Amino acid sequence: LLEQTQHYDNDERYVATSDLTTELMQVEGLITASLQVPIRNAILRQLDDKSIEVQAVAVKCLSTLVKKFDSAQVVEMVGRLGALLVDPKQTEASRDIYAIGLNTIINNVRDSDGAAIGAQLGKTLCIGLGKSHDDPQLMLQCLDI
C-alpha cells in the first residue's frame, strides 16, 4: 500500500491511502516502530498531492495515525506541518491543507501526547505570528489553530 501511495494515477493513490487508513484502524494499540516512519512520510507527502481528493483522504488518515503512533512520531508530524504552515514559500491553498491537518491532529491526539505537541506547536505558531505582519492570512491560520 505504501508503494501505491506514490502511484502516478490519482485514483490509485486515493484508494491506497484509504485502504491504508482502514488497515491502520484495525491494528490494536500502537503500530510497530519500524513502520511508523515510512507511513508518516507517505501521508505527509500526500498532503502536497496535486489531487484535492488525495489530500483530503491524507488529512483524514492523520486522525488515525495520531492514535496509532508513538509520541515522538506525532510530535514530528506536528513539527513538519507547522514548519510548512509558516513557510512563506507555501501557497495559501497549501497552508490551508497544513492548517486542517494540524487541527485534525489536535482534535484526535491522545491526552498523554497533548503536552508534547502543545510545546512543539506553540513555538511554531509564535514564529508564524511573528511573520504574519506581511501575511494577514497566516496570522488568521495561526490564531485559528
Backbone hydrogen bonds, N-H to C=O, Kabsch-Sander energy under -0.5 kcal/mol:
donor,donor_aa,acceptor,acceptor_aa,energy
5,T,1,L,-1.2
6,Q,3,E,-1.6
7,H,4,Q,-1.5
13,R,9,D,-2.1
14,Y,10,N,-2.6
15,V,11,D,-2.8
16,A,12,E,-2.6
17,T,13,R,-2.2
18,S,14,Y,-2.6
19,D,15,V,-3.0
20,L,16,A,-2.4
21,T,17,T,-2.3
22,T,18,S,-2.1
23,E,19,D,-2.6
24,L,20,L,-2.6
25,M,21,T,-2.0
26,Q,22,T,-1.0
26,Q,23,E,-0.6
27,V,23,E,-0.5
27,V,24,L,-1.1
31,I,68,K,-3.2
35,L,32,T,-1.7
36,Q,32,T,-1.0
37,V,33,A,-0.8
39,I,35,L,-2.0
40,R,36,Q,-2.8
41,N,37,V,-2.7
42,A,38,P,-2.1
43,I,39,I,-2.4
44,L,40,R,-2.7
45,R,41,N,-2.1
46,Q,42,A,-1.5
47,L,43,I,-0.8
47,L,44,L,-0.6
48,D,45,R,-1.4
49,D,46,Q,-1.6
52,I,50,K,-0.5
55,Q,51,S,-2.1
56,A,52,I,-2.5
57,V,53,E,-2.1
58,A,54,V,-1.9
59,V,55,Q,-2.3
60,K,56,A,-2.1
61,C,57,V,-1.8
62,L,58,A,-1.3
63,S,59,V,-0.7
63,S,60,K,-0.8
64,T,60,K,-0.6
64,T,61,C,-1.0
65,L,61,C,-2.5
66,V,62,L,-2.2
67,K,64,T,-1.0
68,K,64,T,-1.0
68,K,65,L,-0.9
69,F,65,L,-1.7
73,Q,70,D,-0.7
74,V,70,D,-1.7
75,V,71,S,-2.6
76,E,72,A,-2.0
77,M,73,Q,-2.3
78,V,74,V,-2.4
79,G,75,V,-2.7
80,R,76,E,-2.6
81,L,77,M,-2.7
82,G,78,V,-2.7
83,A,79,G,-2.4
84,L,80,R,-2.2
85,L,81,L,-2.3
86,V,82,G,-1.9
87,D,83,A,-0.5
87,D,84,L,-0.7
90,Q,87,D,-1.8
95,R,91,T,-2.4
96,D,92,E,-2.1
97,I,93,A,-1.7
98,Y,94,S,-2.4
99,A,95,R,-2.7
100,I,96,D,-2.4
101,G,97,I,-2.6
102,L,98,Y,-2.6
103,N,99,A,-2.5
104,T,100,I,-2.4
105,I,101,G,-2.3
106,I,102,L,-2.7
107,N,103,N,-2.4
108,N,104,T,-0.9
108,N,105,I,-0.9
109,V,105,I,-1.6
110,R,66,V,-0.5
113,D,110,R,-1.5
114,G,110,R,-0.6
114,G,111,D,-1.2
117,I,113,D,-2.3
118,G,114,G,-2.3
119,A,115,A,-2.1
120,Q,116,A,-1.8
121,L,117,I,-3.1
122,G,118,G,-2.5
123,K,119,A,-1.6
124,T,120,Q,-1.7
125,L,121,L,-2.9
126,C,122,G,-2.0
127,I,123,K,-1.9
128,G,124,T,-2.4
129,L,125,L,-2.6
130,G,126,C,-2.0
131,K,127,I,-1.5
132,S,128,G,-0.8
134,D,131,K,-1.3
135,D,132,S,-0.5
138,L,135,D,-0.6
139,M,135,D,-1.6
140,L,136,P,-2.1
141,Q,137,Q,-2.3
142,C,138,L,-2.7
143,L,139,M,-2.5
144,D,140,L,-2.1
145,I,141,Q,-1.8
